[in-house]
Amino acid sequence: MTVNPLAMKAGTPVPPAGGGGKSGQGFGALLGEALAKLNGMQLAADSQLQLLAQGKGNLAAVVEATSRANLGLEMAGQVRNDLIQAYQSLMNMQV
């Protein structure tokens, strides 16, 4: 098996590492988008609960929506904890 090196022309911009998100979108924008989705899950659970209270809702839909919202909130808390831990590790590094 042979591996051929990638040929790049001089002056060709190198793409940024990672590439996990949308092109040109910063971390703050991704975080804001994720928080907006989390808020949407919370609002969906609330609306399902209100429909159930009015007698128009389905108990299974309420349980599903509240479980999704709860899981999303727990995940957001874990991401927050990991970010704080990473920041503290950076601050404690010796230069």
C-alpha positions in Angstrom: 0.0 0.0 0.0 1.4 3.4 -1.0 0.5 6.7 0.4 0.8 9.7 -1.9 1.4 13.1 -0.3 -1.2 15.8 -0.9 -0.1 18.4 -3.3 -0.9 22.0 -2.5 -0.1 25.0 -4.7 1.8 27.8 -3.1 -0.4 30.5 -1.7 -3.4 28.2 -1.2 -5.1 28.9 2.1 -5.0 26.0 4.6 -8.5 25.2 6.0 -8.9 25.5 9.8 -8.5 22.4 11.9 -11.6 20.7 13.4 -14.2 21.4 10.8 -16.9 20.0 13.1 -19.3 23.0 12.7 -20.7 25.1 9.9 -18.1 27.0 7.9 -17.2 30.3 9.4 -19.3 29.9 12.5 -17.6 30.6 15.8 -17.8 28.8 19.1 -20.1 31.5 20.6 -22.6 31.1 17.7 -22.6 27.4 18.1 -23.2 27.7 21.8 -26.0 30.2 21.3 -27.6 27.8 18.8 -27.4 24.9 21.2 -28.9 27.0 24.0 -31.7 28.1 21.7 -32.5 24.4 20.9 -32.5 23.7 24.6 -34.9 26.5 25.2 -37.1 25.2 22.5 -37.2 21.8 24.2 -38.2 23.4 27.5 -41.0 25.4 25.8 -42.3 22.3 24.0 -42.5 20.4 27.3 -44.3 23.3 28.9 -46.8 23.6 26.0 -47.5 19.8 26.2 -48.0 20.1 29.9 -50.4 23.0 29.5 -52.4 21.0 26.9 -52.6 18.0 29.3 -53.8 20.4 32.1 -56.6 21.6 29.7 -57.6 18.0 29.0 -56.5 18.2 25.4 -53.0 16.6 25.7 -51.6 13.1 25.7 -49.7 11.8 28.8 -47.2 10.0 26.7 -46.3 13.1 24.8 -45.9 15.1 28.0 -43.6 12.4 29.5 -41.6 12.3 26.2 -41.2 16.1 26.0 -40.3 16.6 29.6 -37.8 13.7 29.4 -36.1 15.3 26.4 -36.0 18.7 28.1 -34.6 17.2 31.3 -31.9 15.2 29.4 -30.9 18.3 27.4 -30.6 20.3 30.5 -28.4 17.7 32.2 -26.2 17.6 29.1 -25.9 21.3 29.1 -24.8 21.2 32.7 -22.2 18.6 32.0 -20.9 20.6 29.0 -20.7 23.7 31.3 -18.8 21.7 33.9 -16.3 20.4 31.3 -15.7 23.9 29.9 -15.1 25.3 33.4 -12.7 22.4 34.1 -10.8 23.0 30.8 -10.6 26.8 31.6 -9.2 26.1 35.1 -6.6 23.7 33.7 -5.5 26.3 31.3 -5.2 28.9 34.0 -3.2 26.6 36.2 -0.6 25.9 33.5 3.0 27.1 34.2 4.4 29.2 31.4 
